């Protein structure tokens, strides 16, 4: 299971994926191989 703070969104294709696969850190989008992405920040006010 992953948390929201471990997710990235690719700026090229919009794919959302985790930062890690096991112990391997993912450095490019698995869908389009792009390397420009945003990290998803957790806004606790939106959750409550």
C-alpha positions as CSV (number, residue, x, y, z in Angstrom):
1,X,0.0,0.0,0.0
2,X,1.2,3.5,-0.8
3,X,0.4,6.9,0.7
4,X,-0.4,10.1,-1.2
5,X,3.0,11.6,-0.3
6,X,4.7,8.8,-2.3
7,X,2.9,9.6,-5.6
8,X,4.2,11.5,-8.6
9,X,2.3,12.9,-11.6
10,X,4.0,13.1,-15.0
11,X,3.7,16.5,-16.6
12,X,3.9,15.1,-20.1
13,X,1.2,12.4,-20.1
14,X,-0.6,12.8,-16.7
15,X,0.3,9.3,-15.5
16,X,0.3,9.0,-11.7
17,X,2.8,6.5,-10.2
18,X,4.7,5.8,-7.0
19,X,8.2,7.0,-6.3
20,X,9.4,3.5,-5.5
21,X,8.9,0.0,-6.8
22,X,10.2,-2.1,-3.9
23,X,13.6,-0.7,-3.1
24,X,14.1,0.8,-6.6
25,X,13.5,4.6,-6.9
26,X,11.6,5.3,-10.2
27,X,13.3,8.2,-12.0
28,X,11.1,8.3,-15.2
29,X,7.5,7.9,-16.0
30,X,6.7,4.2,-16.7
31,X,4.2,5.2,-19.4
32,X,6.1,7.7,-21.5
33,X,9.6,7.7,-20.1
34,X,9.3,11.5,-19.2
35,X,11.4,12.9,-16.4
36,X,9.4,16.0,-15.6
37,X,6.9,15.3,-12.9
38,X,5.2,16.9,-9.8
39,X,5.1,15.2,-6.4
40,X,1.6,15.0,-5.0
41,X,1.4,16.9,-1.7
42,X,-1.0,15.9,1.0
43,X,-3.3,18.7,2.1
44,X,-4.8,17.5,5.3
45,X,-7.5,20.3,5.3
46,X,-9.0,18.7,2.1
47,X,-9.2,15.3,3.7
48,X,-11.1,16.4,6.9
